[in-house]
Amino acid sequence: MPLLPQVGMSSNIRSVLEYVPYFQGRLFVVHISRNLLEADALVDALLDADALHEIGVRLVLVAEGDDVSGLAHRADTCEMHAAAAGVPLTDGAAAVERVREIIDRRQVAIIASGAEGRFDEGSVRLAVELGATKYICLQTDEVPSREGQPIFAIAEKEVENCLAQCSHADELQTAACVCRRGIPRVHLLNGRHRGVLLDEIFSEEGVGTMVHADSYREIRSVQEDDIPELLSMIARCVADEKLLQRTYESIRDQMHSYYVYTLDDTIVGCVALYPYPEESCAELGCLFIKKSYEGHGYGRAMCRFVENKARQQGFRRIFAVSQSAVDYFRNRLHYAQLSRSLLPLSRLQALESSGRQSEVFGRDL
């Protein structure tokens, strides 16, 4: 029975358990830059790769350049179940078939690119033809950033519009092109960082830069299967009286009002939009982000999402009632503080009967 990979502190066992079944049987092409092939840090990367192989990920390791002997030797040292293809990818169809043969017999395929660069045509074509889920570049320099902040994930369709604010613009542009050729996700990782491969794969946020063509980040309507997770997620805040008590039935009866923020189909936050059509306004409620995902702008994204929803539904104003997120609404979202008397009558009565010392914030749409 394969052991679970030993991920770093930034990843937790729950993330691993969620991702293992999803990755079993998937194919990853890992392109290793020439400089990393000569670095001691390569051993850590190979141990990570071996852990992925042990849980059922099919792997191809591509060595930049013509010489694959060093990579093959280190793979042997790490006791990987691996085999060198014996021909470079520049041999075309014959090389692709040799790689396919190796991975079909449940070994890690090792092959030389026969070319320079991280996105050489042979390596990308191999990934496309084999139906790879991920194309991973292990390099020796830092990953892209935007205005000094690391880019953890960016949709390929967004890359072109933000190149002027990003470092490594050429790499991002090329990665987006690879996505458009049929590879759902392209990862740029600094291979000198210990455990970088597992920390990237087994955490929702990751530690490198991922350019993605699929719905990695999504705000969507709540489904009934989500309700137990939603209740569990907000339970502590309910116990601390930071959020109102909600039941399975109350959420189910108002599912059309609830939305969740997901990363790789994992729910990390929620928000609700309660309509008051007679007063032409709506309430932003049940705003919550898991603690480990705070500080990445997800809360703001959900607030803007429901503001747009309210605007589309014809409401002229949105408001929020809170006693624990006063600073957030006032200083982060720049909502104006309002008198309770401006609340819809039914909402005002509910607030006063609760005895909570909540404040009211809002903005025009």
Secondary structure, DSSP 8 states (H G I E B T S, - for coil): --------TTS-HHHHHHHHHHHTT-EEEEEE-HHHHTSTTHHHHHHHHHHHHHTT-EEEEEESSS--HHHHHHHHHTT--EEE-SS-GGGTHHHHHHHHHHHHTT-EEEEE-SSSSTT-HHHHHHHHHTT-SEEEEEESS---EETTEE--EEEHHHHHHHGGGBSSHHHHHHHHHHHHTT-SEEEEEETTSTTHHHHHHTSSS-SSEEEESS-SEEEEE--GGGHHHHHHHHHHHHHTTSS----HHHHHHTGGGEEEEEETTEEEEEEEEEEEGGGTEEEEEEEEE-GGGTTSSHHHHHHHHHHHHHHHTT-SEEEEEESS-HHIIIIIS--EEE-GGGS-HHHHHHHHHHT---EEEEEE-
